Amino acid sequence: MIRALVLFVCLAAPAGAETVRVFAAASLKGPLDRAVEAWAEATGHEAQVAYGGSATIARQIDQGAPADLVLLASPLWADWLAERGFAGAEAPVAYLSNRLVLIAPEPGALDLTAEAVEARLGDGRLAMGMSKVVPAGIYGRASLEALGLWDGVAERLAEMDNVRAALALVALGEAPLGLVYRTDAEADGDVFVVADLPEESHPAILYPLALLSEAKPARALYDYLQRPEGRAAFLAAGFLEP
């Protein structure tokens, strides 16, 4: 049984319960819920999953939030946790990859030129994760810089604390363009992919999986997620092997 919790809710388990506490990047919600639910039904253990931005998750753990497993959207924040003393029971493994896309509330292919992007923005803003701390924002900024688009949009951003929040702005029609992961775009019927950002325009997108606990149920879930049956929900949702 999965309890999807916000990051600020206490994740303490009932006394005696075999509960695994998982913190995960917001872009993983959906397939991670399905993977964990399948594991819980097969084993009889319980998992509590908290979703949020990778930077927020890392800081919450550093401040004492209990976590057995963590699945982030950037190796940078996994490294940051290790530097803060959260090396975990195993070295983080590169678990998944993804693609970046530009989305809009209306269909229509977009050329990746400064003129075309500026015209599509009009008087609006480009919704994306915060370009200095949110993995999708960091990857996105690197891509926009490589494509010669950053200078034209840098002062016209709606920077959000996670990629799902950026997507929501576009889905609600509050931003004419958004920069998100392809898996997020494909999971939302209210937005349209208008351009794929070239893979070579940004560092490889990697989701590291880290085991922070020696508890047997945590180890069991960690191992399960790396088996084909544990990855199936992610691959079906459009995530890629790293």
N, C-alpha and C positions, 0 to 999 in steps of 0.2 A: 504494500500500500504506500502510495507516494503522498507526501504532504509538501506541496509547493509553497515555500515560505519566503517572505521578504527577508533581506539580509539582516534587518534589525530585530527580528523575532528570535527569542532564545530557542536554541535547538536542543535543549536538554531532553533526553528520552525518559520514559517512565522507568521506574526502578525495575531492574532485572530484564528489561527488554534488550534484544539483540538488534540495536539500531545503528545504521551507518549514516553519518552526517556528511553530506556532499555539498560543496560550493561549486557553482558552475557559471560560466559566461552566459549572458542572457541570450546570445544567438543560438545556444544549444537546446533551449527549451522546446519541448515537443519530442524530438527523437530521444533525448536523454530521459525524459519522463517514460517513454515507452520501453526503453532498454532496462531501466531500473525496475519498472513495474514487472516486466517479465522475469527478472532475476528474483525479485521479492516473492512472486508467486511460486517460483520453482524451489526456493530455499526456505521459505517461511520467515525469513528475516524482514526487517522493516528498514526503509531508507527515507531520510528526510533531505530534500533538495532545496537549496537556496540559490536563487538566480540574481545576477546583477552584473555591473560592469567589472571587468577584470581588475582594474585599479582599486575599485571599492572593495572587492572581495579580498584582495591581497592585504589591504589596510585593515579590514575587519579581522582577518586571521592574526595579523601582527598585534592587534589590540586585544586579543584573547578569545575571539569567537571560536568555539570548538569545531574542528573539521577533521574528518578522517580521510576524505578524498577531495582533491581540488582539480578542476578541469577548466583551464583558462584559455583565452584566445590569443595569448602572446607568450613566447618564451621569456620576454623581458621581465614580466611580472613573476613568473616562476623563479627566475634567477634572483629577483629582488627578495622574494620570500626566503630563498636559500641563504642569501647574504645576511638576512635578519635572524638566522638560526633555525629556519623551518626547512631543513634539508630533506626531511621525510625518511621513510623506511626504504625507499628506492629512489634512484635518480629519476627525474621526470622523463617520460617517454613522449616522443612526438606522435600524437594519437590521430589527428585529423588535419585536413587542409580545406581551403575554401577559395572562392573567387570573389572579386569586387565588381560591382556594377553600379551604374547610375540608374535611378528610377524616377518616375514621374507619375502624377495622378491620371494622366491621359497617355494613350499610346502614341508612338511616332519615333522612329529612329533618330538618334542625335549624333551628329558628327563631332568628333573630339577635337574641335578647334575652339579657340578663344571666342571667336565671333558667334559661333553656333551656341555655345554654352551661355554666353552673355544674353543672347536673344531669348533663349529658353527661360532664363531666370527672370527676365523682365525687371520688375520692381521687387521681386522676392529674394529669398535666401536659399543657399544650398544647405540642406540638413545633413549632418554627419556626426560621428562621434568626436569628442574633443580631440583635437589633432596633436596634443602633446602627451595625453595619458591613456586614452581609450584605444585599444589595438586597432579597431577598424578605422579610427581617425588617423592613427599613425601611419598605417599602411596607405590609407587614402591620400594623405598629404604627400607621401613619397611619390605616389602615382601621379597626382596632379602636378607636382613639381617636374617630374620626368617628362610629362606631356606638354609642359609649357602653359599650364592652365592655372597654376596656383596664384600668381600675382593678380589675376583677374577676379578671383573669388575670395581671396583671403579676408577682405573687409566685408564680405557678404555671406558669412556663415551663420548657421543656426547650430551651434555646437552642443551636443547632448552627452549625458553621462553614460549612455550605452547605445548600441546600434539599433536596438528595437525601438527606443524612443525616437531616434532619427527617422526610422521607417514610419512610425505613427504620424509624425508631422506631415509626411507626404500623403499617407493614406487618408488623412483628414482634410487634405487640400490646403493646408497651412503653409506648405513649402512647395514650390514648383519642381524642385529637383532634390534628390537625396542620394547619398553615397553609402551603400550598405553591402553586406555579403549577399551573394546570389541565393543562398539557401533561405535567407530572410525574405527576399523578394518573391521567391517561388512559393513561399508558404502563405503569402498575403494576397488575396484576390482583389484588393483595392488599389494595387500599384502595378505599374508596367515597367519592365526592363527596357530602357531606351539606348543603353550602350554598355558594352563589356569593357572593363579596363584591362589593358594587356598585362599578362602575368609578369612579363619582364620589366614592367614599369615600377614594381615595388618589391620589397623583400618577400620571400616565401611566407605565406600565411600558414602558421602552425599552431595547433591547439595542444599544449602539453598536459598530460595526465600525470598527477603526482599522488603518491600514497603517503599520507602524513601520520598514519597510525599503524601500530603493530597488532591491532585487534583482528581476530580471525575473520569475522564477517566483513570487515573493511578489505582485508586481503582477498577474500573470495569475490567481492564485487569488482575490485581492481583487476583481478585475473579474468573474470567473466567479460568485462568490457573490452578486453583485448582479443577475445576469441571471435571467430566469424559471427556467431549468433549475437554477440554483444555489439558488434559494429553494424549489424544489418540495418537497424532503424536509421542510423546516421547516413549510410550510403544510399538508402532509399529516399532520404530527404535531400539528397544532392551534395552531401559532404564528400570530400575526396580523401583517398589514402594520402598520407604525407609523402 
